[in-house]
Amino acid sequence: MNKLTLWFHKLGSPEYFYRFAGRWAPWAGWSFALLTVIGLYLGMFKAPPDYQQGESYRIIFIHVPSAWMSMFIYVAMSAAGFVGLVWRIKVAEIMAMASAPIGAAFTLVTLVTGAFWGKPMWGAYWVWDARLTSELILLFIYLGIIGLYQAIEDRRTAARAASLLALVGLVNIPIIHFSVEWWTTLHQGSTVNLMGESSMHPSMLWPLLIMAVATKLYYVMNVLQRARNMILELESNKSWAKTVLQPAEASR
């Protein structure tokens, strides 16, 4: 067994993962804060106004990264849920369920910022556009997963049931992504192409990409912290978890 394979096996241990997450969550948090300050400064103050949308386009520096994250987290959650369903790895189940509230929050931010963007562009906060509608459906799926997980008392059974629902909901992700190509839609097409030339000016593109990295670091920080709390809850009867919990209980 090579070192990488051994490391992945160790990562499946709740105790090892708890300590691993405790080391890396703060680094992700500080990196997120730094990149967010840089990205928002460049996007809000240094990038020039758009020749068509004026200053109102600047909401993209929050809206677009949030939209990307709403789909990225759903795919990550589904992948972790699949691993949990097939191999019964507790940490994978926890990561899947810890991801759901974060993904739902990013989806909500996407819809709200999209509404504020849509008002000056389309004259309405909401239109039943294909991308907006499929993004709204994504929020409902996230909420369904969270609700199903909370409705079942046994945490591991709940995680498996919610993971199965997440896998069914995966069909919505390509619909969101390709909706502007498949149907006539008010939503503008993609202006960022990571594999080729983007139509966005570099002065606008770089702040957007920095914010995209910042939101991913936020996800890493948040999901690791949530997973740590969930692990302690599930492993509270284990000796290592009791050792971790004792100082916290003593300080109360």
RABEL-V115355 format. One record per residue. N is the residue number from 0. RES is the residue in one small letter. PHI is phi in whole degrees, -180 to 180 (NA if undefined). PSI is psi as a letter, one per 30 degrees, with the letter a starting at -180 (999 if undefined). Layout:
((N | RES | PHI | PSI) (N | RES | PHI | PSI))
This chain:
((0 | m | NA | k) (1 | n | -77 | l) (2 | k | -64 | e) (3 | l | -65 | e) (4 | t | -63 | e) (5 | l | -62 | e) (6 | w | -64 | e) (7 | f | -64 | e) (8 | h | -64 | e) (9 | k | -66 | e) (10 | l | -64 | f) (11 | g | -76 | f) (12 | s | -82 | k) (13 | p | -56 | e) (14 | e | -65 | e) (15 | y | -65 | e) (16 | f | -65 | e) (17 | y | -58 | e) (18 | r | -73 | e) (19 | f | -61 | e) (20 | a | -65 | e) (21 | g | -64 | e) (22 | r | -76 | e) (23 | w | -95 | f) (24 | a | -59 | e) (25 | p | -63 | e) (26 | w | -61 | e) (27 | a | -64 | e) (28 | g | -66 | e) (29 | w | -67 | e) (30 | s | -66 | e) (31 | f | -60 | e) (32 | a | -63 | e) (33 | l | -63 | e) (34 | l | -67 | e) (35 | t | -65 | e) (36 | v | -62 | e) (37 | i | -64 | e) (38 | g | -63 | e) (39 | l | -70 | e) (40 | y | -64 | e) (41 | l | -66 | e) (42 | g | -76 | e) (43 | m | -85 | f) (44 | f | -119 | e) (45 | k | -97 | e) (46 | a | -68 | k) (47 | p | -75 | l) (48 | p | -63 | l) (49 | d | -75 | k) (50 | y | -70 | f) (51 | q | -105 | e) (52 | q | -93 | f) (53 | g | 67 | b) (54 | e | -78 | f) (55 | s | -66 | f) (56 | y | -68 | f) (57 | r | -62 | f) (58 | i | -66 | f) (59 | i | -62 | f) (60 | f | -71 | f) (61 | i | -109 | e) (62 | h | -65 | e) (63 | v | -67 | e) (64 | p | -59 | e) (65 | s | -66 | e) (66 | a | -64 | e) (67 | w | -60 | e) (68 | m | -68 | e) (69 | s | -59 | e) (70 | m | -85 | e) (71 | f | -59 | e) (72 | i | -66 | e) (73 | y | -63 | e) (74 | v | -65 | e) (75 | a | -63 | e) (76 | m | -62 | e) (77 | s | -66 | e) (78 | a | -63 | e) (79 | a | -64 | e) (80 | g | -63 | e) (81 | f | -63 | e) (82 | v | -61 | e) (83 | g | -65 | e) (84 | l | -69 | e) (85 | v | -81 | e) (86 | w | -106 | f) (87 | r | 57 | h) (88 | i | -88 | j) (89 | k | -60 | e) (90 | v | -63 | e) (91 | a | -64 | e) (92 | e | -61 | e) (93 | i | -64 | e) (94 | m | -62 | e) (95 | a | -63 | e) (96 | m | -74 | f) (97 | a | -70 | f) (98 | s | -77 | f) (99 | a | -59 | e) (100 | p | -63 | e) (101 | i | -68 | e) (102 | g | -62 | e) (103 | a | -64 | e) (104 | a | -65 | e) (105 | f | -64 | e) (106 | t | -65 | e) (107 | l | -64 | e) (108 | v | -61 | e) (109 | t | -60 | e) (110 | l | -68 | e) (111 | v | -69 | e) (112 | t | -66 | e) (113 | g | -64 | e) (114 | a | -66 | e) (115 | f | -68 | f) (116 | w | -74 | e) (117 | g | -69 | e) (118 | k | -58 | e) (119 | p | -75 | f) (120 | m | -84 | e) (121 | w | -112 | f) (122 | g | 84 | g) (123 | a | -151 | k) (124 | y | -72 | f) (125 | w | -142 | k) (126 | v | -134 | l) (127 | w | -82 | h) (128 | d | -73 | k) (129 | a | -60 | e) (130 | r | -71 | e) (131 | l | -63 | e) (132 | t | -66 | e) (133 | s | -68 | e) (134 | e | -69 | e) (135 | l | -63 | e) (136 | i | -62 | e) (137 | l | -61 | e) (138 | l | -62 | e) (139 | f | -63 | e) (140 | i | -65 | e) (141 | y | -56 | e) (142 | l | -64 | e) (143 | g | -64 | e) (144 | i | -64 | e) (145 | i | -62 | e) (146 | g | -64 | e) (147 | l | -64 | e) (148 | y | -63 | e) (149 | q | -76 | f) (150 | a | -79 | f) (151 | i | -103 | k) (152 | e | -68 | e) (153 | d | -72 | j) (154 | r | -63 | e) (155 | r | -74 | e) (156 | t | -63 | e) (157 | a | -63 | e) (158 | a | -64 | e) (159 | r | -69 | e) (160 | a | -65 | e) (161 | a | -67 | e) (162 | s | -65 | e) (163 | l | -63 | e) (164 | l | -63 | e) (165 | a | -62 | e) (166 | l | -66 | e) (167 | v | -64 | e) (168 | g | -72 | f) (169 | l | -57 | f) (170 | v | -60 | f) (171 | n | -76 | f) (172 | i | -65 | e) (173 | p | -64 | f) (174 | i | -64 | e) (175 | i | -61 | e) (176 | h | -65 | e) (177 | f | -100 | g) (178 | s | -59 | e) (179 | v | -73 | f) (180 | e | -96 | e) (181 | w | -81 | e) (182 | w | -129 | l) (183 | t | -71 | k) (184 | t | -143 | l) (185 | l | -76 | f) (186 | h | -66 | k) (187 | q | -69 | l) (188 | g | -75 | l) (189 | s | -70 | k) (190 | t | -113 | f) (191 | v | -116 | k) (192 | n | -129 | j) (193 | l | -71 | f) (194 | m | -98 | f) (195 | g | -157 | a) (196 | e | -85 | k) (197 | s | -91 | l) (198 | s | -85 | f) (199 | m | -89 | k) (200 | h | -65 | k) (201 | p | -54 | e) (202 | s | -65 | f) (203 | m | -99 | e) (204 | l | -67 | e) (205 | w | -65 | e) (206 | p | -60 | e) (207 | l | -66 | e) (208 | l | -68 | e) (209 | i | -63 | e) (210 | m | -67 | e) (211 | a | -64 | e) (212 | v | -68 | e) (213 | a | -61 | e) (214 | t | -67 | e) (215 | k | -68 | e) (216 | l | -67 | e) (217 | y | -61 | e) (218 | y | -60 | e) (219 | v | -59 | e) (220 | m | -59 | e) (221 | n | -69 | e) (222 | v | -70 | e) (223 | l | -67 | e) (224 | q | -66 | e) (225 | r | -64 | e) (226 | a | -63 | e) (227 | r | -60 | e) (228 | n | -65 | e) (229 | m | -67 | e) (230 | i | -63 | e) (231 | l | -62 | e) (232 | e | -65 | e) (233 | l | -75 | e) (234 | e | -103 | g) (235 | s | -61 | f) (236 | n | -89 | f) (237 | k | -85 | l) (238 | s | -63 | e) (239 | w | -65 | e) (240 | a | -69 | e) (241 | k | -63 | e) (242 | t | -65 | e) (243 | v | -70 | e) (244 | l | -77 | f) (245 | q | -59 | e) (246 | p | -61 | e) (247 | a | -67 | e) (248 | e | -71 | e) (249 | a | -69 | f) (250 | s | -82 | f) (251 | r | -76 | 999))
